[in-house]
Amino acid sequence: MPVPDYESLMLPLLSALADGDEHEVATLRDRIAASLKLTDTDRAELLPSGKQSVFDNRVGWAKFYLDKAGLVVSTRRGVYKITDLGEKALGQKPSRIDRAFLLQFDSFKEFIQREREDDQEVEATPEPAGVATPEEVLETAYRQIRKKVEADLLLAVAKASPRFFEKLVVELLVKMGYGGDIKDAGKALGRSHDGGLDGLIKEDHLGLDAIYIQAKRWQNNVGRPELQSFSGSLDSEHARKGVFITTSTFTAEAREYVKRIEKKIVLIDGTQLAAYMVDFGIGVNPVTSYEIKRVDSDYFTEE
């Protein structure tokens, strides 16, 4: 089943602490996952950043809000315990605990009031089900912005000349770590080169092997015939490795073909190309960056 939103994890978290004992966060996560019948696959789902699991992130935010309401407390780093107020909350036998439920507690009201700089009154309307954690909101917004940038990049590439596109893909591969600097590591061969190959790049800084490039600024899908022609061009250069880059996509037959041949040909379609350009800073400029920080509990540990 999908991992529940952080509000839906508040009651399972508080219930897992109902015995009044101190519990490490890892134990609590296991208890909550078992109560919800989450699988290992469910728990392994990562945030888009790949830095933390969705489940762990949402449990953390459930604990954060329960703590702000005074229902749980951290006795020491990574160890939680229910409070007397938390036991009273469970005594109400709620079917669900969410932000609206927590507004009955003064400490939570005060916390919300401090958060709402432009609103002097606490809004008692609960947030919609499936509410995202702050990290998820940030990463969702980032993905939306990035998707638009990638789409704009492909449009810009489509308007560029074929010669510019050939140079672009060589520069990209250099930025990805092949060869060395752009002057020494790679070059665009141009249309006059025998076999129609568009670029050549060293596989490493020493130039122990060469990788040939075919760059197609196309609207139509690239099919098997184009890959067979590219493979034949590699044969004429006694080459074993190639990269075929297109602004469009590859047909299923084309992808299956490169899996069957002895030579190593990597396929990069328009979607992957735009993503690589963003990742390696080709044709884009940074506008703003945000650094997410957490409190360093070790710093405040006194011996």
KOLFILUM-620767 format. One record per residue (C-alpha): residue number from 1; chain; x, y, z. Coordinates in nm, 2 decimals, padded with zeros to 4 digits. Each point is the difference from the previous one (the first is absolute). Layout:
REM residues N
{loza = NUM	kero = A	c1 = X	c2 = Y	c3 = Z}
...
This chain:
REM residues 303
{loza = 1	kero = A	c1 = 00.00	c2 = 00.00	c3 = 00.00}
{loza = 2	kero = A	c1 = 00.11	c2 = 00.36	c3 = -00.05}
{loza = 3	kero = A	c1 = 00.18	c2 = 00.16	c3 = 00.30}
{loza = 4	kero = A	c1 = -00.27	c2 = 00.21	c3 = 00.18}
{loza = 5	kero = A	c1 = 00.04	c2 = 00.37	c3 = 00.03}
{loza = 6	kero = A	c1 = 00.16	c2 = 00.13	c3 = 00.32}
{loza = 7	kero = A	c1 = -00.33	c2 = 00.10	c3 = 00.16}
{loza = 8	kero = A	c1 = -00.12	c2 = -00.36	c3 = -00.04}
{loza = 9	kero = A	c1 = 00.31	c2 = -00.12	c3 = 00.18}
{loza = 10	kero = A	c1 = -00.06	c2 = 00.21	c3 = 00.31}
{loza = 11	kero = A	c1 = -00.24	c2 = -00.24	c3 = 00.17}
{loza = 12	kero = A	c1 = 00.20	c2 = -00.31	c3 = -00.08}
{loza = 13	kero = A	c1 = 00.31	c2 = 00.17	c3 = 00.14}
{loza = 14	kero = A	c1 = -00.17	c2 = 00.11	c3 = 00.32}
{loza = 15	kero = A	c1 = -00.16	c2 = -00.34	c3 = 00.04}
{loza = 16	kero = A	c1 = 00.35	c2 = -00.16	c3 = -00.04}
{loza = 17	kero = A	c1 = 00.10	c2 = 00.20	c3 = 00.31}
{loza = 18	kero = A	c1 = -00.31	c2 = -00.08	c3 = 00.20}
{loza = 19	kero = A	c1 = 00.19	c2 = -00.24	c3 = 00.24}
{loza = 20	kero = A	c1 = 00.17	c2 = 00.30	c3 = 00.15}
{loza = 21	kero = A	c1 = 00.35	c2 = -00.13	c3 = -00.05}
{loza = 22	kero = A	c1 = 00.28	c2 = 00.17	c3 = -00.19}
{loza = 23	kero = A	c1 = 00.05	c2 = -00.12	c3 = -00.36}
{loza = 24	kero = A	c1 = 00.27	c2 = 00.05	c3 = -00.26}
{loza = 25	kero = A	c1 = -00.13	c2 = 00.14	c3 = -00.33}
{loza = 26	kero = A	c1 = 00.11	c2 = -00.31	c3 = -00.19}
{loza = 27	kero = A	c1 = -00.22	c2 = -00.22	c3 = 00.22}
{loza = 28	kero = A	c1 = -00.29	c2 = 00.24	c3 = -00.04}
{loza = 29	kero = A	c1 = 00.03	c2 = 00.00	c3 = -00.37}
{loza = 30	kero = A	c1 = -00.01	c2 = -00.38	c3 = 00.00}
{loza = 31	kero = A	c1 = -00.31	c2 = 00.00	c3 = 00.22}
{loza = 32	kero = A	c1 = -00.18	c2 = 00.25	c3 = -00.21}
{loza = 33	kero = A	c1 = 00.09	c2 = -00.18	c3 = -00.33}
{loza = 34	kero = A	c1 = -00.12	c2 = -00.33	c3 = 00.15}
{loza = 35	kero = A	c1 = -00.33	c2 = 00.15	c3 = 00.12}
{loza = 36	kero = A	c1 = -00.06	c2 = 00.15	c3 = -00.35}
{loza = 37	kero = A	c1 = 00.12	c2 = -00.32	c3 = -00.18}
{loza = 38	kero = A	c1 = 00.26	c2 = 00.20	c3 = -00.20}
{loza = 39	kero = A	c1 = 00.23	c2 = -00.22	c3 = -00.20}
{loza = 40	kero = A	c1 = 00.38	c2 = 00.04	c3 = -00.02}
{loza = 41	kero = A	c1 = -00.06	c2 = 00.15	c3 = -00.35}
{loza = 42	kero = A	c1 = -00.24	c2 = 00.25	c3 = 00.14}
{loza = 43	kero = A	c1 = 00.26	c2 = 00.11	c3 = 00.26}
{loza = 44	kero = A	c1 = 00.28	c2 = 00.01	c3 = -00.25}
{loza = 45	kero = A	c1 = -00.17	c2 = 00.26	c3 = -00.21}
{loza = 46	kero = A	c1 = 00.22	c2 = 00.31	c3 = -00.01}
{loza = 47	kero = A	c1 = -00.06	c2 = 00.37	c3 = -00.03}
{loza = 48	kero = A	c1 = 00.10	c2 = 00.13	c3 = -00.34}
{loza = 49	kero = A	c1 = 00.33	c2 = 00.12	c3 = 00.15}
{loza = 50	kero = A	c1 = 00.08	c2 = -00.36	c3 = 00.09}
{loza = 51	kero = A	c1 = 00.13	c2 = 00.12	c3 = 00.34}
{loza = 52	kero = A	c1 = -00.28	c2 = -00.14	c3 = 00.22}
{loza = 53	kero = A	c1 = -00.29	c2 = -00.25	c3 = -00.02}
{loza = 54	kero = A	c1 = -00.35	c2 = 00.15	c3 = -00.03}
{loza = 55	kero = A	c1 = -00.11	c2 = -00.21	c3 = 00.30}
{loza = 56	kero = A	c1 = 00.28	c2 = 00.12	c3 = 00.23}
{loza = 57	kero = A	c1 = -00.06	c2 = 00.36	c3 = -00.11}
{loza = 58	kero = A	c1 = -00.37	c2 = -00.01	c3 = 00.07}
{loza = 59	kero = A	c1 = 00.05	c2 = -00.17	c3 = 00.34}
{loza = 60	kero = A	c1 = 00.24	c2 = 00.27	c3 = 00.09}
{loza = 61	kero = A	c1 = -00.25	c2 = 00.27	c3 = -00.08}
{loza = 62	kero = A	c1 = -00.28	c2 = -00.18	c3 = 00.18}
{loza = 63	kero = A	c1 = 00.22	c2 = 00.00	c3 = 00.31}
{loza = 64	kero = A	c1 = 00.09	c2 = 00.36	c3 = -00.06}
{loza = 65	kero = A	c1 = -00.36	c2 = 00.12	c3 = 00.02}
{loza = 66	kero = A	c1 = -00.09	c2 = -00.24	c3 = 00.29}
{loza = 67	kero = A	c1 = 00.30	c2 = 00.15	c3 = 00.19}
{loza = 68	kero = A	c1 = -00.12	c2 = 00.36	c3 = -00.08}
{loza = 69	kero = A	c1 = -00.34	c2 = -00.10	c3 = 00.15}
{loza = 70	kero = A	c1 = 00.17	c2 = -00.14	c3 = 00.31}
{loza = 71	kero = A	c1 = -00.12	c2 = -00.36	c3 = -00.06}
{loza = 72	kero = A	c1 = 00.35	c2 = -00.16	c3 = -00.04}
{loza = 73	kero = A	c1 = 00.35	c2 = 00.11	c3 = 00.12}
{loza = 74	kero = A	c1 = 00.35	c2 = -00.10	c3 = -00.10}
{loza = 75	kero = A	c1 = 00.18	c2 = -00.12	c3 = 00.31}
{loza = 76	kero = A	c1 = 00.33	c2 = -00.01	c3 = -00.18}
{loza = 77	kero = A	c1 = 00.11	c2 = -00.01	c3 = -00.36}
{loza = 78	kero = A	c1 = -00.21	c2 = -00.25	c3 = -00.20}
{loza = 79	kero = A	c1 = -00.21	c2 = -00.11	c3 = 00.30}
{loza = 80	kero = A	c1 = -00.36	c2 = 00.09	c3 = 00.05}
{loza = 81	kero = A	c1 = -00.26	c2 = -00.03	c3 = 00.28}
{loza = 82	kero = A	c1 = -00.36	c2 = 00.08	c3 = 00.03}
{loza = 83	kero = A	c1 = -00.10	c2 = 00.28	c3 = 00.25}
{loza = 84	kero = A	c1 = -00.29	c2 = 00.02	c3 = 00.24}
{loza = 85	kero = A	c1 = -00.17	c2 = 00.22	c3 = -00.25}
{loza = 86	kero = A	c1 = 00.06	c2 = -00.26	c3 = -00.27}
{loza = 87	kero = A	c1 = -00.16	c2 = -00.27	c3 = 00.21}
{loza = 88	kero = A	c1 = -00.30	c2 = 00.23	c3 = 00.06}
{loza = 89	kero = A	c1 = -00.03	c2 = 00.05	c3 = -00.38}
{loza = 90	kero = A	c1 = 00.00	c2 = -00.38	c3 = -00.05}
{loza = 91	kero = A	c1 = -00.26	c2 = -00.02	c3 = 00.27}
{loza = 92	kero = A	c1 = -00.24	c2 = 00.19	c3 = -00.23}
{loza = 93	kero = A	c1 = 00.02	c2 = -00.31	c3 = -00.23}
{loza = 94	kero = A	c1 = 00.04	c2 = 00.21	c3 = -00.31}
{loza = 95	kero = A	c1 = -00.05	c2 = -00.16	c3 = -00.34}
{loza = 96	kero = A	c1 = 00.26	c2 = 00.23	c3 = -00.14}
{loza = 97	kero = A	c1 = 00.25	c2 = 00.26	c3 = 00.12}
{loza = 98	kero = A	c1 = 00.09	c2 = 00.28	c3 = -00.23}
{loza = 99	kero = A	c1 = 00.08	c2 = 00.37	c3 = 00.02}
{loza = 100	kero = A	c1 = -00.36	c2 = 00.09	c3 = 00.06}
{loza = 101	kero = A	c1 = -00.01	c2 = -00.24	c3 = 00.29}
{loza = 102	kero = A	c1 = 00.31	c2 = 00.14	c3 = 00.15}
{loza = 103	kero = A	c1 = -00.15	c2 = 00.35	c3 = 00.00}
{loza = 104	kero = A	c1 = -00.17	c2 = -00.08	c3 = 00.33}
{loza = 105	kero = A	c1 = 00.34	c2 = 00.02	c3 = 00.17}
{loza = 106	kero = A	c1 = 00.12	c2 = 00.35	c3 = 00.10}
{loza = 107	kero = A	c1 = 00.37	c2 = -00.07	c3 = -00.09}
{loza = 108	kero = A	c1 = -00.10	c2 = -00.10	c3 = -00.35}
{loza = 109	kero = A	c1 = -00.22	c2 = 00.31	c3 = -00.04}
{loza = 110	kero = A	c1 = 00.30	c2 = 00.21	c3 = 00.10}
{loza = 111	kero = A	c1 = 00.22	c2 = -00.18	c3 = -00.24}
{loza = 112	kero = A	c1 = -00.24	c2 = 00.05	c3 = -00.29}
{loza = 113	kero = A	c1 = -00.05	c2 = 00.37	c3 = 00.09}
{loza = 114	kero = A	c1 = 00.38	c2 = 00.05	c3 = -00.01}
{loza = 115	kero = A	c1 = 00.01	c2 = -00.16	c3 = -00.35}
{loza = 116	kero = A	c1 = -00.27	c2 = 00.22	c3 = -00.14}
{loza = 117	kero = A	c1 = 00.17	c2 = 00.34	c3 = -00.02}
{loza = 118	kero = A	c1 = -00.28	c2 = 00.15	c3 = -00.22}
{loza = 119	kero = A	c1 = -00.29	c2 = -00.15	c3 = 00.19}
{loza = 120	kero = A	c1 = -00.08	c2 = 00.08	c3 = 00.37}
{loza = 121	kero = A	c1 = -00.27	c2 = -00.26	c3 = 00.03}
{loza = 122	kero = A	c1 = 00.06	c2 = -00.38	c3 = 00.01}
{loza = 123	kero = A	c1 = -00.18	c2 = -00.17	c3 = -00.28}
{loza = 124	kero = A	c1 = -00.18	c2 = -00.30	c3 = 00.12}
{loza = 125	kero = A	c1 = -00.07	c2 = -00.15	c3 = -00.34}
{loza = 126	kero = A	c1 = 00.21	c2 = -00.32	c3 = -00.04}
{loza = 127	kero = A	c1 = 00.23	c2 = -00.04	c3 = -00.30}
{loza = 128	kero = A	c1 = -00.11	c2 = -00.23	c3 = -00.27}
{loza = 129	kero = A	c1 = 00.07	c2 = -00.38	c3 = 00.02}
{loza = 130	kero = A	c1 = 00.33	c2 = -00.09	c3 = -00.17}
{loza = 131	kero = A	c1 = 00.17	c2 = 00.31	c3 = 00.12}
{loza = 132	kero = A	c1 = 00.37	c2 = 00.01	c3 = -00.08}
{loza = 133	kero = A	c1 = 00.29	c2 = 00.06	c3 = 00.23}
{loza = 134	kero = A	c1 = 00.20	c2 = 00.32	c3 = -00.05}
{loza = 135	kero = A	c1 = 00.28	c2 = -00.20	c3 = -00.17}
{loza = 136	kero = A	c1 = -00.26	c2 = -00.16	c3 = -00.24}
{loza = 137	kero = A	c1 = -00.15	c2 = 00.34	c3 = -00.08}
{loza = 138	kero = A	c1 = 00.35	c2 = 00.14	c3 = -00.08}
{loza = 139	kero = A	c1 = 00.10	c2 = -00.30	c3 = -00.21}
{loza = 140	kero = A	c1 = -00.33	c2 = 00.00	c3 = -00.19}
{loza = 141	kero = A	c1 = 00.04	c2 = 00.37	c3 = -00.08}
{loza = 142	kero = A	c1 = 00.36	c2 = -00.07	c3 = -00.10}
{loza = 143	kero = A	c1 = -00.11	c2 = -00.28	c3 = -00.24}
{loza = 144	kero = A	c1 = -00.26	c2 = 00.22	c3 = -00.16}
{loza = 145	kero = A	c1 = 00.25	c2 = 00.28	c3 = -00.05}
{loza = 146	kero = A	c1 = 00.26	c2 = -00.24	c3 = -00.14}
{loza = 147	kero = A	c1 = -00.25	c2 = -00.16	c3 = -00.23}
{loza = 148	kero = A	c1 = -00.07	c2 = 00.34	c3 = -00.15}
{loza = 149	kero = A	c1 = 00.37	c2 = 00.08	c3 = -00.04}
{loza = 150	kero = A	c1 = 00.06	c2 = -00.33	c3 = -00.17}
{loza = 151	kero = A	c1 = -00.29	c2 = 00.06	c3 = -00.24}
{loza = 152	kero = A	c1 = 00.14	c2 = 00.35	c3 = -00.08}
{loza = 153	kero = A	c1 = 00.35	c2 = -00.15	c3 = -00.05}
{loza = 154	kero = A	c1 = -00.14	c2 = -00.24	c3 = -00.27}
{loza = 155	kero = A	c1 = -00.17	c2 = 00.29	c3 = -00.17}
{loza = 156	kero = A	c1 = 00.32	c2 = 00.20	c3 = 00.00}
{loza = 157	kero = A	c1 = 00.20	c2 = -00.30	c3 = -00.14}
{loza = 158	kero = A	c1 = -00.26	c2 = -00.05	c3 = -00.27}
{loza = 159	kero = A	c1 = 00.06	c2 = 00.36	c3 = -00.12}
{loza = 160	kero = A	c1 = 00.38	c2 = -00.03	c3 = 00.00}
{loza = 161	kero = A	c1 = 00.19	c2 = -00.10	c3 = -00.31}
{loza = 162	kero = A	c1 = 00.11	c2 = -00.36	c3 = -00.05}
{loza = 163	kero = A	c1 = 00.36	c2 = 00.11	c3 = 00.03}
{loza = 164	kero = A	c1 = -00.07	c2 = 00.16	c3 = 00.34}
{loza = 165	kero = A	c1 = -00.18	c2 = -00.31	c3 = 00.11}
{loza = 166	kero = A	c1 = 00.30	c2 = -00.22	c3 = -00.08}
{loza = 167	kero = A	c1 = 00.23	c2 = 00.23	c3 = 00.21}
{loza = 168	kero = A	c1 = -00.26	c2 = 00.00	c3 = 00.28}
{loza = 169	kero = A	c1 = 00.00	c2 = -00.38	c3 = 00.04}
{loza = 170	kero = A	c1 = 00.38	c2 = -00.01	c3 = 00.00}
{loza = 171	kero = A	c1 = 00.01	c2 = 00.26	c3 = 00.27}
{loza = 172	kero = A	c1 = -00.25	c2 = -00.19	c3 = 00.20}
{loza = 173	kero = A	c1 = 00.20	c2 = -00.32	c3 = -00.01}
{loza = 174	kero = A	c1 = 00.31	c2 = 00.19	c3 = 00.11}
{loza = 175	kero = A	c1 = -00.19	c2 = 00.15	c3 = 00.29}
{loza = 176	kero = A	c1 = -00.11	c2 = -00.36	c3 = 00.09}
{loza = 177	kero = A	c1 = 00.37	c2 = -00.09	c3 = 00.04}
{loza = 178	kero = A	c1 = 00.11	c2 = -00.14	c3 = -00.32}
{loza = 179	kero = A	c1 = 00.35	c2 = 00.10	c3 = -00.13}
{loza = 180	kero = A	c1 = 00.12	c2 = 00.32	c3 = 00.16}
{loza = 181	kero = A	c1 = -00.06	c2 = 00.36	c3 = -00.10}
{loza = 182	kero = A	c1 = -00.22	c2 = 00.08	c3 = -00.29}
{loza = 183	kero = A	c1 = 00.30	c2 = 00.10	c3 = -00.23}
{loza = 184	kero = A	c1 = 00.19	c2 = -00.33	c3 = 00.05}
{loza = 185	kero = A	c1 = -00.27	c2 = -00.25	c3 = 00.08}
{loza = 186	kero = A	c1 = -00.26	c2 = 00.03	c3 = -00.27}
{loza = 187	kero = A	c1 = -00.08	c2 = 00.15	c3 = -00.34}
{loza = 188	kero = A	c1 = -00.29	c2 = 00.02	c3 = -00.23}
{loza = 189	kero = A	c1 = 00.09	c2 = -00.17	c3 = -00.33}
{loza = 190	kero = A	c1 = -00.26	c2 = 00.16	c3 = -00.22}
{loza = 191	kero = A	c1 = -00.19	c2 = -00.13	c3 = -00.30}
{loza = 192	kero = A	c1 = 00.31	c2 = -00.03	c3 = -00.22}
{loza = 193	kero = A	c1 = 00.14	c2 = -00.28	c3 = 00.21}
{loza = 194	kero = A	c1 = -00.01	c2 = -00.34	c3 = -00.17}
{loza = 195	kero = A	c1 = -00.28	c2 = -00.21	c3 = 00.14}
{loza = 196	kero = A	c1 = -00.21	c2 = 00.29	c3 = 00.12}
{loza = 197	kero = A	c1 = 00.11	c2 = -00.01	c3 = 00.36}
{loza = 198	kero = A	c1 = -00.06	c2 = 00.32	c3 = 00.18}
{loza = 199	kero = A	c1 = 00.24	c2 = 00.00	c3 = 00.28}
{loza = 200	kero = A	c1 = 00.30	c2 = -00.17	c3 = 00.17}
{loza = 201	kero = A	c1 = 00.09	c2 = 00.00	c3 = 00.36}
{loza = 202	kero = A	c1 = 00.27	c2 = -00.17	c3 = 00.21}
{loza = 203	kero = A	c1 = -00.13	c2 = -00.25	c3 = 00.25}
{loza = 204	kero = A	c1 = 00.25	c2 = 00.11	c3 = 00.26}
{loza = 205	kero = A	c1 = 00.27	c2 = 00.26	c3 = 00.06}
{loza = 206	kero = A	c1 = 00.27	c2 = -00.21	c3 = -00.16}
{loza = 207	kero = A	c1 = -00.20	c2 = -00.07	c3 = -00.31}
{loza = 208	kero = A	c1 = 00.03	c2 = -00.37	c3 = 00.02}
{loza = 209	kero = A	c1 = -00.32	c2 = -00.05	c3 = -00.19}
{loza = 210	kero = A	c1 = -00.23	c2 = 00.22	c3 = -00.22}
{loza = 211	kero = A	c1 = -00.38	c2 = 00.04	c3 = 00.01}
{loza = 212	kero = A	c1 = -00.17	c2 = 00.11	c3 = -00.31}
{loza = 213	kero = A	c1 = -00.31	c2 = 00.21	c3 = 00.01}
{loza = 214	kero = A	c1 = -00.31	c2 = 00.02	c3 = -00.23}
{loza = 215	kero = A	c1 = -00.22	c2 = 00.30	c3 = 00.08}
{loza = 216	kero = A	c1 = -00.34	c2 = 00.03	c3 = -00.16}
{loza = 217	kero = A	c1 = -00.21	c2 = 00.31	c3 = 00.05}
{loza = 218	kero = A	c1 = -00.32	c2 = -00.17	c3 = -00.11}
{loza = 219	kero = A	c1 = -00.37	c2 = 00.02	c3 = 00.05}
{loza = 220	kero = A	c1 = -00.07	c2 = -00.36	c3 = -00.11}
{loza = 221	kero = A	c1 = 00.10	c2 = -00.31	c3 = 00.20}
{loza = 222	kero = A	c1 = 00.33	c2 = -00.16	c3 = -00.07}
{loza = 223	kero = A	c1 = -00.04	c2 = -00.35	c3 = -00.12}
{loza = 224	kero = A	c1 = 00.20	c2 = -00.31	c3 = -00.05}
{loza = 225	kero = A	c1 = 00.13	c2 = 00.10	c3 = -00.35}
{loza = 226	kero = A	c1 = 00.17	c2 = 00.31	c3 = 00.14}
{loza = 227	kero = A	c1 = 00.17	c2 = -00.21	c3 = 00.27}
{loza = 228	kero = A	c1 = 00.11	c2 = -00.26	c3 = -00.25}
{loza = 229	kero = A	c1 = 00.16	c2 = 00.28	c3 = -00.21}
{loza = 230	kero = A	c1 = 00.17	c2 = 00.14	c3 = 00.31}
{loza = 231	kero = A	c1 = 00.14	c2 = -00.34	c3 = 00.09}
{loza = 232	kero = A	c1 = 00.13	c2 = -00.04	c3 = -00.35}
{loza = 233	kero = A	c1 = 00.18	c2 = 00.34	c3 = 00.03}
{loza = 234	kero = A	c1 = 00.16	c2 = -00.13	c3 = 00.32}
{loza = 235	kero = A	c1 = 00.13	c2 = -00.30	c3 = -00.19}
{loza = 236	kero = A	c1 = 00.17	c2 = 00.23	c3 = -00.26}
{loza = 237	kero = A	c1 = 00.19	c2 = 00.17	c3 = 00.28}
{loza = 238	kero = A	c1 = 00.08	c2 = -00.33	c3 = 00.18}
{loza = 239	kero = A	c1 = -00.19	c2 = 00.14	c3 = 00.29}
{loza = 240	kero = A	c1 = -00.18	c2 = -00.20	c3 = 00.27}
{loza = 241	kero = A	c1 = -00.19	c2 = 00.27	c3 = 00.18}
{loza = 242	kero = A	c1 = -00.25	c2 = 00.27	c3 = -00.10}
{loza = 243	kero = A	c1 = -00.26	c2 = 00.24	c3 = 00.14}
{loza = 244	kero = A	c1 = -00.31	c2 = 00.08	c3 = -00.21}
{loza = 245	kero = A	c1 = -00.17	c2 = 00.31	c3 = 00.12}
{loza = 246	kero = A	c1 = -00.33	c2 = 00.14	c3 = -00.13}
{loza = 247	kero = A	c1 = -00.24	c2 = 00.27	c3 = 00.10}
{loza = 248	kero = A	c1 = -00.29	c2 = -00.24	c3 = -00.08}
{loza = 249	kero = A	c1 = -00.04	c2 = -00.36	c3 = 00.12}
{loza = 250	kero = A	c1 = 00.11	c2 = -00.35	c3 = -00.10}
{loza = 251	kero = A	c1 = -00.24	c2 = -00.27	c3 = -00.12}
{loza = 252	kero = A	c1 = -00.02	c2 = -00.33	c3 = 00.19}
{loza = 253	kero = A	c1 = 00.17	c2 = -00.18	c3 = -00.29}
{loza = 254	kero = A	c1 = 00.29	c2 = 00.24	c3 = 00.01}
{loza = 255	kero = A	c1 = 00.05	c2 = -00.06	c3 = 00.38}
{loza = 256	kero = A	c1 = -00.02	c2 = -00.37	c3 = -00.05}
{loza = 257	kero = A	c1 = 00.25	c2 = 00.01	c3 = -00.28}
{loza = 258	kero = A	c1 = 00.28	c2 = 00.16	c3 = 00.21}
{loza = 259	kero = A	c1 = -00.05	c2 = -00.26	c3 = 00.27}
{loza = 260	kero = A	c1 = 00.07	c2 = -00.28	c3 = -00.25}
{loza = 261	kero = A	c1 = 00.31	c2 = 00.13	c3 = -00.17}
{loza = 262	kero = A	c1 = 00.36	c2 = -00.05	c3 = 00.12}
{loza = 263	kero = A	c1 = 00.09	c2 = 00.37	c3 = 00.00}
{loza = 264	kero = A	c1 = -00.10	c2 = 00.22	c3 = 00.28}
{loza = 265	kero = A	c1 = -00.23	c2 = 00.27	c3 = -00.11}
{loza = 266	kero = A	c1 = -00.17	c2 = 00.23	c3 = 00.25}
{loza = 267	kero = A	c1 = -00.33	c2 = 00.16	c3 = -00.09}
{loza = 268	kero = A	c1 = -00.09	c2 = 00.35	c3 = 00.13}
{loza = 269	kero = A	c1 = -00.34	c2 = 00.13	c3 = -00.09}
{loza = 270	kero = A	c1 = -00.13	c2 = 00.36	c3 = 00.03}
{loza = 271	kero = A	c1 = -00.13	c2 = -00.05	c3 = 00.35}
{loza = 272	kero = A	c1 = 00.33	c2 = -00.14	c3 = 00.13}
{loza = 273	kero = A	c1 = 00.19	c2 = 00.26	c3 = -00.20}
{loza = 274	kero = A	c1 = -00.18	c2 = 00.29	c3 = 00.17}
{loza = 275	kero = A	c1 = 00.04	c2 = -00.16	c3 = 00.34}
{loza = 276	kero = A	c1 = 00.37	c2 = -00.04	c3 = -00.05}
{loza = 277	kero = A	c1 = 00.03	c2 = 00.36	c3 = -00.12}
{loza = 278	kero = A	c1 = -00.16	c2 = 00.12	c3 = 00.33}
{loza = 279	kero = A	c1 = 00.21	c2 = -00.24	c3 = 00.21}
{loza = 280	kero = A	c1 = 00.33	c2 = 00.11	c3 = -00.16}
{loza = 281	kero = A	c1 = -00.07	c2 = 00.37	c3 = -00.05}
{loza = 282	kero = A	c1 = -00.02	c2 = 00.01	c3 = -00.38}
{loza = 283	kero = A	c1 = -00.21	c2 = 00.29	c3 = -00.14}
{loza = 284	kero = A	c1 = -00.13	c2 = 00.09	c3 = 00.35}
{loza = 285	kero = A	c1 = 00.09	c2 = 00.24	c3 = 00.27}
{loza = 286	kero = A	c1 = -00.07	c2 = -00.04	c3 = 00.37}
{loza = 287	kero = A	c1 = -00.26	c2 = 00.25	c3 = 00.14}
{loza = 288	kero = A	c1 = -00.06	c2 = -00.09	c3 = 00.36}
{loza = 289	kero = A	c1 = 00.11	c2 = -00.28	c3 = 00.23}
{loza = 290	kero = A	c1 = -00.14	c2 = -00.11	c3 = 00.33}
{loza = 291	kero = A	c1 = 00.18	c2 = -00.20	c3 = 00.27}
{loza = 292	kero = A	c1 = -00.20	c2 = -00.20	c3 = 00.24}
{loza = 293	kero = A	c1 = 00.15	c2 = -00.04	c3 = 00.34}
{loza = 294	kero = A	c1 = -00.08	c2 = -00.19	c3 = 00.32}
{loza = 295	kero = A	c1 = 00.10	c2 = 00.06	c3 = 00.36}
{loza = 296	kero = A	c1 = 00.32	c2 = -00.18	c3 = 00.09}
{loza = 297	kero = A	c1 = -00.10	c2 = -00.17	c3 = 00.32}
{loza = 298	kero = A	c1 = 00.36	c2 = -00.11	c3 = 00.07}
{loza = 299	kero = A	c1 = 00.11	c2 = 00.37	c3 = 00.02}
{loza = 300	kero = A	c1 = -00.23	c2 = 00.05	c3 = 00.30}
{loza = 301	kero = A	c1 = 00.11	c2 = -00.32	c3 = 00.18}
{loza = 302	kero = A	c1 = 00.18	c2 = 00.09	c3 = 00.32}
{loza = 303	kero = A	c1 = 00.25	c2 = -00.24	c3 = 00.16}
